[in-house]
Amino acid sequence: MKRDAIAIKDGDNVATALRDLAAGETVSVGIGDHVVAVTMAGAVEFAHKLALADLPAGQDILKYGEVIGRATEDIPKGAHVHVHNIESLRGRGDLA
């Protein structure tokens, strides 16, 4: 089956677009050995991330089975996940 985006681990809550994805489009996301359908809440460019579930502000962002950041605002399923709505948690001296 064709995949439009991929996630590496079952617990990941974001996937990486394998092509430009249009708002309103229903895309196939490969997660491990299975595929799920996600309707895009907005456009996402090739190689950028999309939310696999509604992510409330403060939610950890999981990619490759690792926390890569935290949502700074509510992010709906199928929306673009990038620096405009997440903050990094790595390499910061202000976090304990």
C-alpha positions in Angstrom: 0.0 0.0 0.0 1.2 3.5 -0.8 2.3 5.6 2.1 2.1 9.4 2.1 3.8 9.8 5.5 5.6 7.5 8.0 6.1 7.2 11.7 8.8 4.9 13.1 7.4 3.7 16.4 3.8 2.7 17.4 3.8 5.4 20.2 4.9 8.3 17.9 2.3 11.1 17.8 3.8 12.7 14.7 4.7 11.4 11.3 6.9 12.7 8.5 5.4 13.6 5.2 6.9 11.7 2.2 5.4 14.3 -0.2 3.6 17.7 -0.1 0.2 17.0 1.6 -2.8 19.2 1.0 -5.4 20.5 3.5 -8.5 18.3 3.5 -6.7 15.4 1.9 -7.0 12.0 3.5 -3.5 10.4 3.6 -2.1 7.0 4.4 0.4 7.0 7.2 2.6 4.0 7.8 3.3 3.2 11.4 5.5 0.2 11.8 3.8 -2.6 10.0 0.3 -1.0 9.7 -1.3 1.9 7.9 -3.7 4.5 9.3 -5.7 7.2 7.5 -5.4 10.8 8.6 -7.4 13.7 7.2 -5.2 16.8 6.9 -6.2 19.8 8.9 -3.8 21.9 6.9 -1.1 21.7 4.3 2.2 20.0 5.3 5.3 20.2 3.1 7.5 17.2 2.2 9.7 16.1 5.1 7.8 18.1 7.7 5.8 16.6 10.5 2.0 16.1 10.9 0.0 15.3 14.1 -1.4 11.8 14.3 -3.8 12.8 17.1 -5.1 15.9 18.7 -2.1 17.2 20.8 -3.1 19.5 23.6 -0.7 22.4 24.7 2.0 20.9 27.0 1.8 17.4 25.3 5.2 15.8 24.6 5.9 15.4 20.9 7.1 11.8 20.1 9.1 11.0 17.0 11.3 7.9 16.6 10.0 6.8 20.0 11.8 9.8 21.6 10.5 13.1 23.0 11.6 15.8 20.6 9.7 18.7 22.1 6.5 19.9 23.7 3.4 21.4 22.1 3.1 25.2 22.8 -0.5 25.3 21.7 -3.3 22.9 20.9 -2.5 21.0 17.7 -5.3 19.3 15.9 -4.9 15.9 14.2 -3.6 16.3 10.7 -2.0 19.7 11.4 1.5 20.8 10.6 3.9 20.3 13.6 6.9 22.6 13.5 8.7 25.4 15.3 5.6 27.6 15.3 3.7 25.2 17.6 6.4 23.2 19.5 9.4 24.0 21.7 12.5 22.0 21.9 13.4 20.3 25.2 16.9 19.3 24.3 20.1 21.2 25.0 18.3 23.9 27.0 20.0 25.3 30.1 16.7 26.7 31.5 15.2 23.3 32.2 16.1 21.1 35.2 
